[in-house]
Amino acid sequence: MTRLPQLERDLMAAAARRPRGPLAPRRLAPALAVAALAAIAIAAWPAGERERELAQRPAAEGLPPGYAASPPEEGHRYTRRPRLLAVGERQGERVFSVVGYHLAGPGGAGSLCLDVVLADGTASGCLSPSEHAQGTAGGLRTQNAVGATTQAVDAVEVTYGRSGRADAVLARAEDPEALRALELEPFTMYLAEIPGGARPRTAVARRDGRVVWRAEFPR
């Protein structure tokens, strides 16, 4: 979930309907910027002590850097601690990880958040474990189209622009203990890298060459 308090409060209030569009940033390393939710604001972490403190926090066991025992925002808390749910790899190299947790703001109840964390430490959330085409995050040169699907697919292709196509990397969340801790069923997140500035159009999931579902990205 975004690490900007106002955006976080807005997202928590809308958790049941899961916002669509450019994905909210969760900053895990300094000097890395991603797109924020277009329906709310375009924002980035300010440089300074707060950002350095987050980047230097020791990671919980097995998690990417930035996930400590408590959230960095004052007054917020994990109602269910972060867990590494899945890893997406290409040719044996990690492309992204999926981290899940329940987060509560001041006086609020906990809500499920799924973060997609890239190899460079940049992260986006709060994502849904079931929505097929959720949005994009990235910069001027490249961006990432992200979504979720069931285990019953073996490939996802994202179309963009007039005729662009990109094969997605899949990360399957299958660990029974981690899923049970967050009250989740097995699911798969996908990430497809597309050119910066290009608009993703559709995501198409296949199993054994047959189309399982097709979904349109929000405009």
Residue, then its C-alpha position, 0 to 999 in steps of 0.5 A: m500500500t502506498r506509504l503516503p498517509q492521506l492516500e492510505r486513508d483514502l485507500m483503506a476507506a475504499a478497500a472493498r472496491r479496490p481502486r483501479g488505475p495507476l498503482a500506488p507506490r510503496r517506497l522501499a529504497p531511496a531515489l526510486a519513483v513510481a506512479a501514484l493512483a491517478a484518481i487521487a494524486i501523483a506523489a512521491w516520497p520526499a527525500g530526507e530522514r524519513e526516506r533514509e530511515l525506511a530504506q535502512r530498516p532491517a527486513a523481516e526474515g525472508l522479506p525484501p528490505g523495508y519490511a520491519a516489525s512495524p510500518p514506518e508511519e506513526g500511528h499505523r500498525y500491522t494487524r497481520r505481519p508481512r509475509l513473502l507470498a510468491v516470487g516471479e522469476r525469468q530465466g532463474e533471476r528474480v523479477f519481482s516478489v509479492v508481499g502480503y500483510h494486513l495494515a491498520g491506520p489510526g483507529g481503523a481495522g486491518s485491511l489486506c494489502l499485497d505489494v509487488v516488489l521489484a528487484d531494485g526495491t521499488a514496490s506498488g500496492c495495495l493490490s487485489p489477489s483476484e482482479h485480473a487487470q489492475g493498473t500500471a506503475g513505472g517511469l518514463r522508459t518502462q512501466n509494469a502492467v500488473g494483475a492477478t489470476t487463479q492458479a489455472v493459467d500458465a501464461v498471461e499476455v498484455t497488449y498495449g498501444r496499437s499493436g504491442r504485446a508483452d509476455a508476463v512473468l508469473a508469481r504463484a502464491e502457494d505456501p499453505e502456511a503463509l496463505r492461511a495466515l492472511e486468510l487467502e486462497p492460492f493465487t497468481m500475480y503477473l507482471a509485464e514490462i511495457p514501454g513507458g507512456a504506453r497504455p496497456r489495453t488488455a490482459v489475456a490468460r491462457r492454459d494449454g494454449r486456450v484462452v481462460w479469461r480476457a480483461e481490459f485495463p482501466r483507462 
